[in-house]
Amino acid sequence: MAPEPPYYAVIFTSRRRGDDAAYHATAERMLQLAAQQPGFIGVESARDSEGMGITVSYWHSAEAIAAWKMELEHVQAQQQGRACWYEHYQVRVARVERHYAFERPAQPD
Amino acid sequence: MAPEPPYYAVIFTSRRRGDDAAYHATAERMLQLAAQQPGFIGVESARDSEGMGITVSYWHSAEAIAAWKMELEHVQAQQQGRACWYEHYQVRVARVERHYAFERPAQPD
């Protein structure tokens, strides 16, 4: 789990169009690059079989998110995404105010 | 897109264990029930082939989220989820501070 709230989340919901090997390479590279940015906490992602995807990245501050949005290689990937890969997407920047978790207890042998 | 910020998001990330017809019926019912709650805006969901799922629901206020968490049928579904369906999950309540979207322009014929 992330540090105690408050921290920030970027909720990226998207629909892909078709498939493209370059997309996968770039997506993987962006995950690596994001993880090297100051203020990065973590990322979670799921994409269903119909091409609907949700990626949520977590950050220590809104400033860290703004800096990541402007990172040069990331800006190029965003342009490529609009030109080629996405039918539509939405980005939401949100301040996480509370969180809780459930973890299944280990089963006895 | 939702109303102008600020509004609220509940980010629910989970890993399922196995599969279960009752899960799908309950998940569908919870979507219907959530949509009837005061303050509900919308919901987006994706689950990948490895069982990792992200559901984000959007609400007008933190009070609306608190009321939904306490809704009786939803409380029962949460108990069932912990007893049977989830390996683990995390819930984050976040205040959306800004958002933007991309929509692919219609192609000329």
Backbone of each chain as ProteinMPNN parsed JSONL, in Angstrom:
{"seq_chain_A": "MAPEPPYYAVIFTSRRRGDDAAYHATAERMLQLAAQQPGFIGVESARDSEGMGITVSYWHSAEAIAAWKMELEHVQAQQQGRACWYEHYQVRVARVERHYAFERPAQPD", "coords_chain_A": {"N_chain_A": [[0.853, -1.188, 0.0], [0.332, 2.316, -0.46], [2.009, 5.268, 0.912], [0.721, 6.944, 3.879], [-2.38, 8.706, 3.363], [-2.658, 12.284, 2.809], [-2.137, 11.571, -0.683], [-1.462, 11.507, -4.232], [-3.41, 10.55, -7.13], [-3.354, 9.544, -10.529], [-5.796, 8.927, -12.728], [-6.177, 7.107, -15.502], [-8.145, 6.423, -18.073], [-8.932, 4.513, -20.92], [-9.635, 3.733, -24.372], [-8.391, 1.49, -26.615], [-7.413, 1.367, -30.11], [-7.426, -1.162, -32.363], [-4.37, -3.074, -32.631], [-0.86, -2.985, -31.923], [2.507, -3.358, -32.164], [4.377, -1.436, -31.45], [3.001, 0.093, -29.648], [2.959, -1.522, -27.299], [5.675, -1.684, -26.632], [6.21, 1.006, -26.116], [4.425, 1.544, -24.007], [5.469, -0.103, -22.021], [7.998, 1.049, -21.742], [7.211, 3.575, -20.777], [6.209, 2.917, -18.266], [8.572, 2.091, -17.008], [9.988, 4.508, -17.108], [8.333, 6.295, -15.701], [8.575, 5.211, -13.165], [11.051, 6.056, -12.455], [10.791, 8.72, -11.927], [10.883, 11.635, -9.798], [8.929, 11.497, -6.846], [7.232, 9.457, -7.579], [5.062, 6.795, -6.67], [3.713, 4.328, -7.237], [2.048, 2.024, -9.544], [-0.943, 0.776, -11.052], [-2.673, -1.389, -13.246], [-5.124, -2.401, -15.627], [-6.51, -4.098, -18.403], [-9.264, -4.892, -20.317], [-10.702, -7.533, -22.387], [-12.065, -6.263, -24.375], [-10.67, -4.006, -24.974], [-10.88, -1.857, -23.26], [-9.225, 0.075, -20.947], [-7.751, 0.73, -17.745], [-5.504, 2.641, -16.035], [-3.907, 3.417, -13.087], [-1.836, 5.651, -11.592], [0.267, 6.514, -8.839], [1.288, 9.188, -6.778], [3.463, 11.401, -4.913], [2.821, 14.113, -4.879], [1.005, 16.855, -6.429], [2.709, 18.398, -7.925], [4.719, 16.632, -8.696], [3.277, 15.087, -10.492], [2.674, 16.957, -12.473], [5.245, 17.47, -13.429], [5.943, 14.983, -14.5], [4.065, 14.807, -16.548], [5.15, 16.622, -18.337], [7.567, 15.558, -19.046], [10.042, 14.856, -21.481], [10.23, 12.501, -23.196], [7.896, 11.293, -22.469], [6.015, 13.18, -23.3], [6.29, 12.89, -26.056], [5.351, 10.275, -26.314], [2.709, 10.653, -25.548], [1.802, 12.19, -27.695], [2.084, 10.346, -29.766], [0.24, 8.473, -28.891], [-2.196, 9.861, -29.214], [-2.12, 10.238, -31.949], [-2.106, 7.639, -33.003], [-2.892, 5.382, -31.276], [-5.087, 5.504, -29.488], [-8.613, 5.457, -29.197], [-10.194, 6.991, -27.562], [-9.482, 8.837, -24.561], [-9.384, 9.536, -21.013], [-8.161, 11.641, -18.509], [-7.744, 11.928, -15.105], [-6.893, 13.82, -12.329], [-6.424, 13.273, -9.008], [-6.815, 13.707, -5.479], [-5.91, 11.565, -3.028], [-7.741, 10.797, -0.241], [-8.394, 8.971, 1.744], [-7.695, 5.521, 2.473], [-8.121, 1.945, 2.391], [-7.598, -1.569, 2.952], [-8.054, -5.025, 2.03], [-6.833, -8.174, 2.816], [-6.606, -11.544, 2.091], [-6.593, -13.871, 4.713], [-3.843, -16.072, 5.415], [-4.2, -19.508, 4.63], [-4.54, -22.226, 6.914], [-2.353, -25.079, 6.9]], "CA_chain_A": [[0.0, 0.0, 0.0], [1.051, 3.577, -0.56], [2.142, 5.993, 2.186], [-0.557, 7.438, 4.398], [-2.952, 9.856, 2.684], [-2.992, 12.442, 1.392], [-1.209, 11.485, -1.806], [-2.213, 11.788, -5.46], [-3.623, 9.489, -8.121], [-3.744, 9.885, -11.897], [-6.673, 7.879, -13.254], [-6.121, 7.183, -16.962], [-9.038, 5.429, -18.68], [-8.728, 4.626, -22.356], [-10.011, 2.659, -25.278], [-7.422, 1.311, -27.691], [-7.909, 1.01, -31.433], [-6.591, -2.199, -32.957], [-3.219, -3.484, -31.857], [0.31, -2.347, -32.502], [3.653, -3.77, -31.351], [5.036, -0.237, -30.928], [2.264, 0.51, -28.447], [3.367, -2.292, -26.129], [7.035, -1.276, -26.28], [6.159, 2.349, -25.531], [3.75, 1.45, -22.713], [6.434, -0.686, -21.096], [9.02, 2.08, -21.508], [6.645, 4.64, -19.945], [6.163, 2.419, -16.887], [9.948, 2.175, -16.479], [10.381, 5.91, -16.985], [7.545, 6.875, -14.599], [9.099, 4.709, -11.896], [12.289, 6.794, -12.149], [10.499, 10.131, -11.678], [10.712, 12.034, -8.395], [7.558, 11.531, -6.345], [6.454, 8.285, -8.011], [4.793, 5.797, -5.626], [3.412, 3.021, -7.806], [1.088, 2.046, -10.646], [-1.787, -0.408, -11.216], [-3.226, -1.318, -14.586], [-5.908, -3.541, -16.12], [-7.171, -3.868, -19.684], [-10.103, -6.053, -20.581], [-10.58, -8.102, -23.723], [-12.667, -5.352, -25.364], [-9.809, -2.852, -25.216], [-11.058, -0.829, -22.239], [-8.128, -0.001, -20.005], [-7.633, 1.706, -16.662], [-4.209, 2.67, -15.366], [-3.869, 4.413, -12.016], [-0.507, 5.845, -11.015], [0.205, 7.19, -7.54], [2.359, 10.185, -6.681], [3.49, 12.115, -3.631], [2.338, 15.502, -4.958], [0.525, 17.339, -7.723], [3.874, 18.912, -8.657], [5.382, 15.478, -9.316], [2.451, 14.702, -11.64], [2.866, 17.97, -13.517], [6.579, 17.28, -14.007], [5.877, 13.766, -15.325], [3.307, 15.11, -17.77], [5.999, 17.426, -19.219], [8.818, 14.834, -19.355], [10.116, 14.922, -22.942], [9.896, 11.226, -23.842], [6.477, 11.062, -22.172], [5.26, 14.069, -24.199], [6.3, 12.245, -27.376], [4.459, 9.112, -26.24], [1.33, 11.171, -25.541], [1.485, 12.588, -29.078], [1.918, 9.095, -30.522], [-1.02, 7.886, -28.44], [-3.32, 10.556, -29.852], [-2.046, 10.049, -33.402], [-2.219, 6.245, -33.466], [-3.238, 4.236, -30.445], [-6.293, 5.6, -28.657], [-9.881, 5.949, -29.697], [-10.418, 8.12, -26.641], [-9.0, 8.629, -23.192], [-9.663, 10.567, -20.027], [-7.178, 11.734, -17.437], [-8.243, 12.616, -13.91], [-5.914, 13.979, -11.26], [-7.231, 13.233, -7.79], [-6.103, 13.678, -4.202], [-6.409, 10.438, -2.228], [-7.99, 11.294, 1.11], [-8.295, 7.831, 2.661], [-7.618, 4.225, 1.803], [-8.085, 0.759, 3.246], [-7.302, -2.756, 2.151], [-8.37, -6.364, 2.536], [-5.905, -9.232, 2.376], [-7.113, -12.834, 2.573], [-5.671, -14.509, 5.669], [-3.222, -17.316, 4.96], [-4.933, -20.71, 5.04], [-3.739, -23.233, 7.64], [-2.034, -26.244, 6.069]], "C_chain_A": [[0.889, 1.237, 0.0], [1.281, 4.161, 0.832], [0.768, 6.46, 2.66], [-1.059, 8.613, 3.562], [-2.656, 11.14, 3.479], [-1.817, 12.16, 0.465], [-2.062, 11.626, -3.065], [-2.319, 10.577, -6.372], [-3.915, 10.127, -9.471], [-4.517, 8.697, -12.448], [-6.742, 8.069, -14.768], [-7.009, 6.07, -17.504], [-8.986, 5.612, -20.189], [-9.38, 3.479, -23.101], [-9.013, 2.648, -26.419], [-8.142, 1.097, -29.017], [-6.942, 0.003, -32.027], [-5.435, -2.567, -32.052], [-1.973, -3.055, -32.622], [1.486, -2.711, -31.595], [4.343, -2.562, -30.732], [4.324, 0.27, -29.677], [2.803, -0.196, -27.21], [4.773, -1.898, -25.67], [7.019, 0.092, -25.589], [5.504, 2.311, -24.154], [4.709, 0.914, -21.649], [7.515, 0.335, -20.727], [8.478, 3.177, -20.589], [6.53, 4.198, -18.486], [7.543, 2.498, -16.238], [10.332, 3.616, -16.176], [9.638, 6.578, -15.829], [8.156, 6.484, -13.257], [10.389, 5.411, -11.487], [12.037, 8.255, -11.792], [10.461, 10.424, -10.173], [9.228, 12.019, -8.013], [6.688, 10.372, -6.776], [6.288, 7.315, -6.849], [4.571, 4.415, -6.225], [2.372, 3.153, -8.897], [0.326, 0.721, -10.669], [-2.503, -0.272, -12.549], [-4.032, -2.568, -14.901], [-6.511, -3.148, -17.457], [-7.98, -5.109, -20.02], [-10.04, -6.431, -22.055], [-11.23, -7.22, -24.787], [-11.849, -4.077, -25.578], [-10.012, -1.691, -24.271], [-9.972, -0.969, -21.19], [-8.207, 1.076, -18.942], [-6.244, 1.549, -16.071], [-4.276, 3.757, -14.307], [-2.436, 4.485, -11.504], [-0.633, 6.732, -9.788], [1.47, 8.006, -7.332], [2.293, 10.912, -5.347], [2.847, 13.494, -3.703], [1.806, 15.811, -6.349], [1.686, 17.865, -8.568], [4.608, 17.774, -9.369], [4.612, 15.029, -10.561], [2.645, 15.678, -12.797], [4.218, 17.797, -14.205], [6.599, 16.054, -14.925], [5.118, 14.029, -16.622], [4.184, 15.823, -18.797], [7.294, 16.717, -19.606], [8.868, 14.577, -20.862], [9.68, 13.623, -23.637], [8.411, 10.89, -23.618], [5.588, 11.945, -23.06], [5.177, 13.455, -25.598], [5.362, 11.035, -27.405], [2.991, 9.55, -26.234], [0.9, 11.552, -26.961], [1.221, 11.36, -29.943], [0.593, 8.421, -30.158], [-2.225, 8.533, -29.11], [-3.327, 10.303, -31.362], [-2.466, 8.64, -33.815], [-3.029, 5.308, -32.584], [-4.591, 4.299, -29.761], [-7.486, 6.097, -29.446], [-10.313, 7.143, -28.847], [-9.736, 7.816, -25.323], [-9.415, 9.799, -22.321], [-8.58, 10.496, -18.966], [-7.819, 12.502, -16.284], [-7.14, 12.652, -12.869], [-6.685, 14.16, -9.962], [-6.337, 13.122, -6.557], [-6.712, 12.572, -3.348], [-6.523, 10.886, -0.777], [-7.993, 10.181, 2.146], [-8.222, 6.554, 1.836], [-7.696, 3.111, 2.841], [-7.978, -0.452, 2.341], [-7.816, -4.0, 2.84], [-7.352, -7.33, 1.957], [-6.423, -10.539, 2.955], [-6.122, -13.458, 3.543], [-5.086, -15.783, 5.07], [-4.03, -18.504, 5.477], [-4.014, -21.61, 5.852], [-3.489, -24.442, 6.741], [-2.909, -27.437, 6.461]], "O_chain_A": [[2.048, 1.192, 0.411], [0.8, 3.61, 1.823], [-0.218, 6.377, 1.927], [-0.261, 9.428, 3.1], [-2.43, 11.08, 4.687], [-0.666, 12.464, 0.778], [-3.27, 11.844, -2.965], [-1.451, 9.705, -6.389], [-4.632, 11.125, -9.555], [-3.972, 7.606, -12.616], [-7.291, 9.056, -15.257], [-6.657, 4.894, -17.402], [-8.994, 6.74, -20.682], [-9.641, 2.411, -22.546], [-8.812, 3.653, -27.101], [-9.308, 0.704, -29.055], [-5.756, 0.296, -32.177], [-5.513, -2.389, -30.836], [-2.03, -2.794, -33.824], [1.47, -2.41, -30.401], [4.843, -2.644, -29.611], [4.954, 0.806, -28.765], [3.072, 0.443, -26.193], [5.034, -1.79, -24.472], [7.725, 0.308, -24.604], [5.973, 2.974, -23.229], [4.752, 1.414, -20.525], [7.895, 0.467, -19.563], [9.199, 3.661, -19.716], [6.729, 5.001, -17.574], [7.681, 2.91, -15.086], [10.919, 3.914, -15.135], [10.232, 7.336, -15.063], [8.248, 7.297, -12.337], [10.781, 5.373, -10.321], [12.965, 8.96, -11.396], [10.06, 9.575, -9.376], [8.379, 12.478, -8.778], [5.522, 10.299, -6.385], [7.244, 7.037, -6.124], [5.169, 3.439, -5.774], [1.867, 4.245, -9.157], [0.882, -0.329, -10.346], [-2.895, 0.827, -12.941], [-3.666, -3.668, -14.489], [-6.968, -2.018, -17.636], [-7.465, -6.227, -20.013], [-9.413, -5.746, -22.864], [-10.978, -7.406, -25.978], [-12.289, -3.17, -26.284], [-9.392, -0.641, -24.444], [-9.819, -2.039, -20.601], [-8.667, 2.188, -19.197], [-5.854, 0.457, -15.658], [-4.658, 4.891, -14.598], [-1.889, 3.487, -11.036], [-1.517, 7.585, -9.704], [2.572, 7.572, -7.666], [1.233, 11.029, -4.732], [2.372, 14.0, -2.686], [2.116, 15.118, -7.318], [1.644, 17.783, -9.795], [5.061, 17.931, -10.503], [5.214, 14.638, -11.561], [2.764, 15.272, -13.953], [4.325, 17.958, -15.42], [7.202, 16.086, -15.998], [5.496, 13.521, -17.677], [3.986, 15.651, -20.0], [8.049, 17.239, -20.427], [7.883, 14.139, -21.458], [8.86, 13.649, -24.554], [7.764, 10.282, -24.471], [4.532, 11.506, -23.517], [4.128, 13.494, -26.242], [4.667, 10.801, -28.394], [2.139, 8.899, -26.839], [-0.225, 11.27, -27.374], [0.28, 11.325, -30.737], [-0.087, 7.867, -31.022], [-3.159, 7.847, -29.523], [-4.385, 10.172, -31.977], [-3.107, 8.459, -34.85], [-3.796, 4.5, -33.11], [-5.187, 3.26, -29.478], [-7.388, 7.026, -30.248], [-10.743, 8.171, -29.37], [-9.45, 6.659, -25.014], [-9.745, 10.883, -22.801], [-8.141, 9.412, -18.579], [-8.366, 13.589, -16.472], [-6.527, 11.628, -12.567], [-7.494, 15.078, -9.829], [-5.26, 12.529, -6.593], [-7.888, 12.632, -2.989], [-5.541, 11.3, -0.161], [-7.636, 10.41, 3.302], [-8.626, 6.512, 0.675], [-7.379, 3.311, 4.013], [-8.228, -0.381, 1.137], [-7.991, -4.036, 4.058], [-7.052, -7.303, 0.764], [-6.654, -10.642, 4.16], [-4.936, -13.565, 3.232], [-5.753, -16.486, 4.31], [-4.486, -18.505, 6.621], [-2.836, -21.748, 5.523], [-4.332, -24.785, 5.912], [-2.788, -28.512, 5.873]]}, "seq_chain_B": "MAPEPPYYAVIFTSRRRGDDAAYHATAERMLQLAAQQPGFIGVESARDSEGMGITVSYWHSAEAIAAWKMELEHVQAQQQGRACWYEHYQVRVARVERHYAFERPAQPD", "coords_chain_B": {"N_chain_B": [[-18.211, 12.672, -20.002], [-17.665, 13.538, -16.586], [-19.296, 15.911, -14.296], [-17.954, 19.25, -13.799], [-14.851, 19.379, -12.009], [-14.533, 20.14, -8.452], [-15.098, 16.631, -7.871], [-15.776, 13.291, -6.67], [-13.863, 10.227, -6.547], [-13.952, 6.697, -6.266], [-11.541, 4.4, -6.083], [-11.196, 1.159, -6.787], [-9.259, -1.522, -6.515], [-8.526, -4.86, -7.288], [-7.854, -8.374, -6.792], [-9.138, -11.273, -8.06], [-10.135, -14.553, -6.904], [-10.167, -17.574, -8.469], [-13.243, -18.483, -10.122], [-16.762, -17.718, -10.261], [-20.122, -18.046, -10.521], [-21.986, -16.685, -8.969], [-20.585, -14.454, -8.211], [-20.538, -12.839, -10.551], [-23.244, -12.235, -10.933], [-23.753, -10.794, -8.598], [-21.951, -8.671, -8.876], [-22.983, -7.384, -11.112], [-25.494, -6.664, -10.119], [-24.686, -4.868, -8.109], [-23.67, -2.787, -9.633], [-26.039, -1.862, -10.822], [-27.421, -1.087, -8.519], [-25.743, 0.842, -7.367], [-25.966, 2.84, -9.276], [-28.426, 3.842, -8.717], [-28.122, 5.268, -6.425], [-28.173, 8.294, -4.465], [-26.197, 10.976, -5.654], [-24.523, 9.547, -7.32], [-22.378, 9.424, -10.146], [-21.066, 7.988, -12.255], [-19.436, 5.002, -13.602], [-16.46, 3.112, -14.237], [-14.774, 0.275, -15.514], [-12.359, -2.339, -15.62], [-11.023, -5.554, -16.238], [-8.295, -7.671, -16.31], [-6.889, -10.567, -18.034], [-5.523, -11.986, -16.136], [-6.906, -11.704, -13.818], [-6.66, -9.345, -12.429], [-8.284, -6.483, -11.439], [-9.708, -3.238, -11.957], [-11.924, -0.925, -10.757], [-13.489, 2.11, -11.078], [-15.535, 4.331, -9.496], [-17.601, 7.239, -9.668], [-18.58, 10.139, -7.888], [-20.697, 12.684, -6.47], [-20.036, 13.676, -3.956], [-18.195, 13.171, -0.846], [-19.907, 12.344, 1.131], [-21.942, 11.03, -0.231], [-20.531, 8.77, -1.049], [-19.927, 7.585, 1.412], [-22.505, 6.915, 2.258], [-23.229, 5.035, 0.309], [-21.359, 3.027, 0.867], [-22.463, 2.022, 3.189], [-24.888, 1.001, 2.475], [-27.379, -1.487, 2.703], [-27.627, -3.918, 1.123], [-25.289, -3.705, -0.286], [-23.406, -3.833, 1.762], [-23.704, -6.503, 2.488], [-22.798, -7.688, 0.119], [-20.137, -6.858, 0.181], [-19.24, -8.323, 2.391], [-19.543, -10.924, 1.399], [-17.723, -10.789, -0.668], [-15.286, -10.61, 0.723], [-15.361, -13.041, 2.04], [-15.421, -14.944, -0.003], [-14.633, -14.161, -2.723], [-12.436, -12.458, -3.267], [-8.905, -12.243, -3.44], [-7.307, -10.201, -2.609], [-7.951, -6.715, -1.958], [-8.023, -3.165, -2.574], [-9.196, -0.053, -1.498], [-9.596, 3.23, -2.437], [-10.382, 6.507, -1.646], [-10.847, 9.425, -3.339], [-10.425, 12.863, -4.201], [-11.313, 14.391, -7.08], [-9.484, 16.696, -8.797], [-8.841, 17.895, -11.21], [-9.557, 17.351, -14.697], [-9.191, 15.994, -18.014], [-9.739, 15.272, -21.486], [-9.33, 13.161, -24.392], [-10.597, 12.773, -27.616], [-10.855, 10.888, -30.491], [-10.89, 12.506, -33.605], [-13.659, 12.38, -35.869], [-13.348, 10.406, -38.803], [-13.028, 11.549, -42.167], [-15.265, 10.507, -44.787]], "CA_chain_B": [[-17.342, 13.125, -18.898], [-18.381, 13.906, -15.364], [-19.402, 17.36, -14.083], [-16.676, 19.901, -13.543], [-14.269, 19.147, -10.679], [-14.222, 18.872, -7.796], [-16.035, 15.553, -7.541], [-15.033, 12.243, -5.969], [-13.668, 8.922, -7.179], [-13.567, 5.538, -5.459], [-10.673, 3.521, -6.877], [-11.263, -0.188, -6.194], [-8.38, -2.447, -7.232], [-8.747, -6.171, -6.666], [-7.498, -9.617, -7.473], [-10.122, -12.322, -7.824], [-9.639, -15.937, -6.77], [-11.018, -18.496, -9.208], [-14.395, -17.877, -10.765], [-17.934, -18.022, -9.46], [-21.276, -17.416, -11.186], [-22.632, -15.754, -8.034], [-19.833, -13.189, -8.26], [-20.944, -12.013, -11.69], [-24.602, -11.734, -10.667], [-23.684, -9.766, -7.556], [-21.261, -7.496, -9.432], [-23.961, -6.713, -11.98], [-26.506, -6.07, -9.228], [-24.099, -3.717, -7.412], [-23.62, -1.674, -10.591], [-27.403, -1.323, -10.92], [-27.798, -0.462, -7.25], [-24.945, 2.068, -7.233], [-26.492, 3.844, -10.2], [-29.655, 4.404, -8.13], [-27.826, 6.001, -5.196], [-27.986, 9.749, -4.586], [-24.827, 11.447, -5.804], [-23.761, 8.72, -8.263], [-22.114, 10.044, -11.453], [-20.784, 6.979, -13.278], [-18.485, 3.964, -13.197], [-15.643, 2.529, -15.302], [-14.235, -0.959, -14.973], [-11.593, -3.206, -16.52], [-10.359, -6.676, -15.562], [-7.464, -8.349, -17.303], [-7.03, -12.022, -18.084], [-4.917, -12.588, -14.939], [-7.755, -11.519, -12.645], [-6.452, -8.025, -11.833], [-9.373, -5.607, -11.836], [-9.802, -1.878, -11.434], [-13.215, -0.282, -10.954], [-13.514, 3.469, -10.527], [-16.858, 4.959, -9.522], [-17.516, 8.693, -9.499], [-19.642, 10.59, -6.981], [-20.704, 14.131, -6.267], [-19.535, 14.087, -2.639], [-17.727, 12.128, 0.065], [-21.075, 11.868, 1.883], [-22.617, 10.042, -1.083], [-19.711, 7.555, -1.001], [-20.115, 6.979, 2.733], [-23.847, 6.326, 2.289], [-23.178, 3.83, -0.533], [-20.617, 1.991, 1.58], [-23.311, 1.503, 4.261], [-26.153, 0.47, 1.925], [-27.472, -2.827, 3.286], [-27.318, -4.979, 0.165], [-23.873, -3.528, -0.605], [-22.654, -4.367, 2.907], [-23.733, -7.97, 2.353], [-21.909, -8.036, -1.003], [-18.755, -6.688, 0.645], [-18.923, -9.482, 3.243], [-19.406, -12.068, 0.5], [-16.462, -10.58, -1.386], [-14.154, -10.977, 1.581], [-15.456, -14.461, 2.394], [-15.335, -15.874, -1.132], [-14.288, -13.792, -4.088], [-11.222, -11.665, -3.487], [-7.632, -12.566, -2.805], [-7.052, -8.945, -1.882], [-8.432, -5.516, -2.635], [-7.72, -1.873, -1.966], [-10.168, 1.0, -1.786], [-9.072, 4.583, -2.223], [-11.352, 7.574, -1.874], [-10.019, 10.538, -3.82], [-11.126, 14.053, -4.676], [-10.815, 14.732, -8.414], [-9.22, 18.134, -8.811], [-8.948, 18.349, -12.599], [-9.655, 16.26, -15.668], [-9.239, 16.372, -19.426], [-10.058, 14.105, -22.304], [-9.033, 13.145, -25.83], [-11.539, 11.992, -28.432], [-10.361, 10.875, -31.877], [-11.814, 13.171, -34.537], [-14.309, 11.524, -36.854], [-12.624, 10.339, -40.068], [-13.847, 11.87, -43.344], [-15.606, 9.316, -45.583]], "C_chain_B": [[-18.212, 13.588, -17.744], [-18.587, 15.428, -15.314], [-18.026, 17.958, -13.822], [-16.15, 19.537, -12.15], [-14.545, 20.353, -9.766], [-15.418, 17.92, -7.737], [-15.178, 14.421, -6.973], [-14.947, 10.953, -6.775], [-13.38, 7.88, -6.108], [-12.813, 4.589, -6.38], [-10.618, 2.175, -6.161], [-10.399, -1.1, -7.053], [-8.445, -3.794, -6.518], [-8.112, -7.278, -7.478], [-8.499, -10.681, -7.069], [-9.413, -13.646, -7.571], [-10.639, -16.837, -7.477], [-12.169, -17.77, -9.868], [-15.648, -18.425, -10.086], [-19.103, -17.29, -10.117], [-21.947, -16.392, -10.282], [-21.904, -14.412, -8.02], [-20.372, -12.292, -9.358], [-22.339, -11.434, -11.474], [-24.56, -10.609, -9.64], [-23.011, -8.502, -8.085], [-22.218, -6.688, -10.303], [-25.017, -5.985, -11.143], [-25.944, -4.826, -8.527], [-23.973, -2.522, -8.349], [-24.993, -1.026, -10.727], [-27.769, -0.521, -9.681], [-27.032, 0.855, -7.05], [-25.544, 3.187, -8.072], [-27.774, 4.495, -9.678], [-29.38, 5.261, -6.897], [-27.768, 7.5, -5.456], [-26.498, 10.081, -4.743], [-23.972, 10.624, -6.752], [-23.592, 9.454, -9.592], [-21.921, 8.986, -12.536], [-19.749, 5.996, -12.776], [-17.74, 3.467, -14.429], [-14.928, 1.324, -14.712], [-13.447, -1.707, -16.032], [-11.0, -4.335, -15.684], [-9.571, -7.442, -16.599], [-7.547, -9.86, -17.123], [-6.386, -12.703, -16.88], [-5.719, -12.324, -13.664], [-7.546, -10.213, -11.913], [-7.55, -7.098, -12.335], [-9.268, -4.234, -11.209], [-11.197, -1.364, -11.775], [-13.137, 1.095, -10.313], [-14.944, 3.983, -10.634], [-16.709, 6.426, -9.13], [-18.765, 9.189, -8.799], [-19.545, 12.1, -6.785], [-20.046, 14.55, -4.953], [-19.015, 12.89, -1.854], [-18.883, 11.543, 0.864], [-21.826, 10.808, 1.07], [-21.865, 8.713, -1.064], [-19.917, 6.825, 0.322], [-21.475, 6.292, 2.821], [-23.893, 5.035, 1.474], [-22.437, 2.696, 0.173], [-21.496, 1.289, 2.612], [-24.615, 0.905, 3.747], [-26.226, -1.035, 2.22], [-27.062, -3.941, 2.317], [-25.831, -4.916, -0.244], [-22.989, -4.06, 0.528], [-22.59, -5.888, 2.829], [-22.807, -8.433, 1.221], [-20.447, -7.896, -0.601], [-18.329, -7.873, 1.508], [-18.679, -10.73, 2.401], [-18.08, -11.985, -0.263], [-15.258, -10.995, -0.56], [-14.166, -12.47, 1.89], [-15.057, -15.351, 1.22], [-14.507, -15.393, -2.32], [-12.93, -13.141, -4.29], [-10.028, -12.243, -2.743], [-7.18, -11.351, -1.99], [-7.727, -7.813, -2.641], [-7.996, -4.284, -1.866], [-8.8, -0.901, -2.402], [-9.514, 2.336, -1.473], [-10.165, 5.587, -2.554], [-10.568, 8.839, -2.174], [-10.903, 11.657, -4.362], [-10.518, 14.451, -6.026], [-10.693, 16.246, -8.512], [-9.221, 18.71, -10.217], [-9.054, 17.135, -13.506], [-9.595, 16.849, -17.082], [-9.359, 15.099, -20.235], [-9.556, 14.302, -23.726], [-10.075, 12.274, -26.516], [-11.042, 12.066, -29.868], [-11.367, 11.567, -32.791], [-12.419, 12.159, -35.503], [-13.505, 11.575, -38.159], [-13.549, 10.791, -41.202], [-14.105, 10.589, -44.143], [-14.756, 9.251, -46.851]], "O_chain_B": [[-19.363, 13.981, -17.933], [-18.106, 16.148, -16.189], [-17.049, 17.23, -13.647], [-16.935, 19.403, -11.212], [-14.767, 21.461, -10.255], [-16.568, 18.332, -7.579], [-13.969, 14.588, -6.815], [-15.829, 10.632, -7.571], [-12.649, 8.148, -5.154], [-13.374, 4.046, -7.332], [-10.064, 2.065, -5.068], [-10.76, -1.418, -8.187], [-8.422, -3.855, -5.289], [-7.867, -7.142, -8.677], [-8.686, -10.958, -5.885], [-8.262, -13.842, -7.96], [-11.82, -16.86, -7.128], [-12.08, -16.573, -10.143], [-15.605, -19.461, -9.423], [-19.08, -16.067, -10.254], [-22.422, -15.358, -10.751], [-22.523, -13.363, -7.84], [-20.634, -11.112, -9.125], [-22.587, -10.272, -11.797], [-25.242, -9.595, -9.789], [-23.446, -7.391, -7.782], [-22.252, -5.459, -10.233], [-25.38, -4.844, -11.427], [-26.657, -3.835, -8.37], [-24.145, -1.379, -7.926], [-25.11, 0.199, -10.745], [-28.342, 0.565, -9.767], [-27.606, 1.855, -6.618], [-25.62, 4.335, -7.635], [-28.162, 5.568, -10.139], [-30.289, 5.907, -6.376], [-27.362, 7.932, -6.535], [-25.652, 9.526, -4.043], [-22.809, 10.96, -6.974], [-24.545, 10.037, -10.108], [-22.529, 9.066, -13.604], [-19.24, 6.13, -11.663], [-18.3, 3.402, -15.523], [-14.523, 1.343, -13.549], [-13.82, -1.712, -17.205], [-10.533, -4.114, -14.567], [-10.103, -7.822, -17.642], [-8.182, -10.363, -16.195], [-6.662, -13.874, -16.619], [-5.282, -12.67, -12.567], [-8.178, -9.977, -10.883], [-7.723, -6.948, -13.545], [-8.801, -4.082, -10.08], [-11.603, -1.367, -12.937], [-12.763, 1.228, -9.147], [-15.501, 4.062, -11.729], [-15.816, 6.8, -8.368], [-19.871, 8.723, -9.073], [-18.48, 12.703, -6.913], [-19.546, 15.67, -4.849], [-19.348, 11.743, -2.155], [-18.846, 10.371, 1.237], [-22.288, 9.809, 1.621], [-22.484, 7.649, -1.063], [-20.062, 5.603, 0.352], [-21.588, 5.208, 3.395], [-24.514, 4.056, 1.888], [-22.842, 1.537, 0.086], [-21.308, 0.103, 2.885], [-25.378, 0.349, 4.536], [-25.255, -1.764, 2.012], [-26.248, -4.799, 2.657], [-25.206, -5.943, -0.51], [-21.948, -4.666, 0.276], [-21.543, -6.486, 3.077], [-22.117, -9.444, 1.35], [-19.611, -8.712, -0.99], [-17.21, -8.371, 1.383], [-17.744, -11.491, 2.647], [-17.407, -12.995, -0.47], [-14.334, -11.639, -1.058], [-13.11, -13.094, 1.992], [-14.428, -16.392, 1.415], [-13.737, -16.179, -2.874], [-12.337, -13.256, -5.363], [-10.124, -12.668, -1.592], [-6.737, -11.469, -0.848], [-8.035, -7.943, -3.826], [-7.652, -4.344, -0.686], [-9.258, -0.934, -3.544], [-8.957, 2.543, -0.394], [-10.79, 5.519, -3.612], [-9.735, 9.275, -1.378], [-11.98, 11.417, -4.907], [-9.342, 14.807, -6.099], [-11.666, 16.978, -8.333], [-9.561, 19.878, -10.409], [-8.684, 16.026, -13.123], [-9.902, 18.019, -17.309], [-9.114, 13.998, -19.741], [-9.381, 15.424, -24.201], [-10.393, 11.179, -26.053], [-10.831, 13.152, -30.406], [-12.557, 11.254, -32.759], [-11.761, 11.198, -35.901], [-13.042, 12.638, -38.572], [-14.732, 10.452, -41.2], [-13.262, 9.692, -44.172], [-14.901, 8.32, -47.644]]}, "name": "protein", "num_of_chains": 2, "seq": "MAPEPPYYAVIFTSRRRGDDAAYHATAERMLQLAAQQPGFIGVESARDSEGMGITVSYWHSAEAIAAWKMELEHVQAQQQGRACWYEHYQVRVARVERHYAFERPAQPDMAPEPPYYAVIFTSRRRGDDAAYHATAERMLQLAAQQPGFIGVESARDSEGMGITVSYWHSAEAIAAWKMELEHVQAQQQGRACWYEHYQVRVARVERHYAFERPAQPD"}
